[in-house]
Amino acid sequence: MRNEARHIERVAQAVAAQELAPARWIAIDDGSTDETLRLLREQEHEIPFLTVLQAPANAAAAGARDRLAQAVEVRNFNCALAQVDLSEYTHVMKLDGDIELPAQYLRVLFERFARDPRLGLAGGVLVEPRQDGEMRRIKIPDYHVHGALKCYSRACWEAIGGVRECLGWDTIDETYARMRGFSTRSFPDLVSVHHRPVASADGALRGHARHGECAYIAHYDPFWVTLRSLKVARRAPAGLSGAAFLYGYARAAARRVERVPDVEYRRFTRRELRRRMLGAHLGQAG
């Protein structure tokens, strides 16, 4: 977490109030310039399973305008996991510092893992505040799990080799999970509050361009990306959002950004995209 002083006490108290408490929670402060670290230290005295760490300095990311593009969050996630012996745990979960969980979240989620041995990666959905004060749900496909609150079974985590420290990691991990025979699922009845709107940390248009680059890295083909840009274009700022998404994809292609270097992964991804597009077409025809 970085500069989450406005939210971190609510976030911490929501984790502390879980009906099923986590065995351990490692919170990493990523060089906050506000009161985040001090507030976390205060919570550490009150929450017995909480450990607060500071992220190691990263010179490449320190001056970056878009820290998410530097994969800082997933490097910090791996840094936290390096502090423990994962064989002692059944699951591992990533939680962003602006996500407030409902009290039943972990209990219900783990009940569903227990009922379905094939479930390897899961999470809930997010609502976030609008300018008019109302809450809106972030729409995602049911096979996708928000990067802000992903939970992996240890078997799935080991099968996919953990998460890669690159842009697009939260698409790549899900694809590998399905390749390895696990299901990935977001549950619409598990609703958490996202206190900072998606892509707002570094600017909305930069966020959409970043997502376009993610699509390139993950081997999404140009036809799918073009269709996707039409959907993205409905988001604020209207029109420009879709253009930014296409720009990010095209810029990554022009720069020959490194893609996932796995032929099996590429083939699996493109087969999935074809099935989804065919399913959408049949659904519209029906």
Long-range contacts (C-beta under 8 A, 24 or more apart in sequence): 1-27, 1-28, 1-29, 1-30, 1-32, 1-36, 1-40, 1-96, 1-97, 1-98, 2-29, 2-30, 2-31, 2-32, 2-36, 2-67, 2-97, 3-32, 3-33, 3-34, 3-36, 4-32, 4-36, 4-97, 4-98, 4-196, 5-32, 5-34, 5-35, 5-36, 5-39, 6-195, 7-97, 7-98, 7-100, 7-195, 7-196, 8-36, 8-39, 8-40, 8-43, 8-97, 9-39, 9-43, 10-100, 10-195, 11-95, 11-97, 11-98, 11-99, 11-100, 11-195, 12-39, 12-40, 12-43, 12-47, 12-50, 13-43, 14-100, 14-101, 14-102, 14-103, 15-47, 15-50, 15-95, 15-101, 16-43, 16-46, 16-47, 16-50, 17-103, 18-101, 18-103, 18-105, 18-106, 18-107, 19-103, 19-104, 19-106, 19-107, 20-106, 20-107, 20-110, 21-49, 21-106, 22-49, 22-93, 22-106, 23-49, 23-89, 24-49, 24-51, 24-84, 24-89, 25-49, 25-50, 25-51, 26-51, 26-53, 26-80, 26-83, 26-84, 27-51, 27-52, 27-53, 27-97, 28-52, 28-53, 28-54, 28-55, 28-76, 28-77, 28-79, 28-80, 29-53, 29-54, 29-55, 30-55, 30-72, 30-73, 30-76, 31-55, 31-57, 31-62, 36-97, 51-83, 53-79, 53-80, 53-83, 55-79, 65-202, 65-206, 66-202, 66-206, 66-210, 67-201, 67-202, 68-167, 68-201, 68-202, 68-207, 68-210, 69-167, 69-210, 69-213, 71-165, 71-166, 71-167, 71-169, 73-147, 74-163, 74-164, 74-165, 74-166, 74-169, 74-170, 75-165, 77-163, 78-162, 78-163, 78-165, 81-162, 86-154, 86-157, 87-154, 89-154, 90-153, 90-154, 91-151, 91-152, 91-153, 91-154, 92-151, 92-152, 92-154, 92-157, 93-149, 93-150, 93-151, 93-152, 94-147, 94-148, 94-149, 94-150, 94-151, 95-148, 95-149, 96-147, 96-148, 96-149, 98-148, 98-194, 98-195, 98-196, 99-126, 99-148, 99-149, 99-192, 99-193, 99-194, 99-195, 100-192, 100-193, 100-195, 101-149, 101-192, 102-190, 102-191, 102-192, 105-190, 105-192, 108-187, 108-189, 108-190, 109-151, 109-187, 109-190, 112-187, 113-151, 113-153, 116-183, 118-181, 118-182, 118-183, 119-153, 119-182, 119-183, 119-185, 120-152, 120-153, 120-155, 120-156, 120-159, 120-177, 120-180, 120-182, 120-183, 120-184, 121-145, 121-150, 121-151, 121-152, 121-153, 121-156, 121-173, 121-174, 121-177, 121-182, 121-183, 121-184, 121-185, 122-151, 122-184, 122-185, 122-186, 122-187, 123-149, 123-150, 123-151, 123-186, 123-187, 123-190, 124-149, 124-186, 124-187, 124-188, 124-189, 124-190, 124-191, 124-192, 125-186, 125-187, 125-188, 125-190, 125-191, 125-192, 126-191, 126-192, 126-193, 126-194, 126-198, 127-191, 127-192, 127-193, 127-194, 128-193, 128-194, 128-195, 128-196, 128-197, 128-198, 129-195, 129-197, 135-193, 137-191, 138-194, 138-198, 140-186, 141-186, 142-185, 142-186, 142-188, 143-174, 143-178, 143-183, 143-184, 143-185, 143-186, 144-171, 144-174, 144-184, 144-186, 145-170, 145-174, 145-184, 145-185, 145-186, 146-170, 146-186, 148-194, 149-192, 152-177, 153-182, 155-182, 156-180, 156-182, 166-217, 166-258, 167-210, 167-213, 167-214, 167-217, 168-213, 168-214, 168-215, 168-217, 168-218, 171-214, 171-215, 171-218, 172-217, 172-218, 172-260, 172-265, 175-218, 175-265, 175-268, 175-269, 175-272, 176-265, 178-268, 178-272, 179-264, 179-265, 179-268, 204-235, 204-236, 204-237, 204-241, 205-237, 205-240, 205-241, 205-244, 206-244, 208-232, 208-235, 208-241, 208-242, 208-244, 208-245, 208-248, 209-244, 209-245, 209-247, 209-248, 209-251, 210-248, 211-245, 211-248, 212-244, 212-245, 212-246, 212-247, 212-248, 212-249, 212-250, 212-251, 212-252, 213-248, 213-249, 213-251, 213-252, 213-257, 214-248, 215-245, 215-248, 215-249, 216-248, 216-249, 216-252, 216-253, 216-257, 216-259, 217-252, 217-257, 217-258, 217-259, 217-260, 218-259, 218-260, 218-269, 219-259, 219-260, 219-265, 219-266, 219-269, 219-270, 220-249, 220-269, 220-273, 221-270, 221-273, 222-249, 224-273, 224-277, 225-249, 227-277
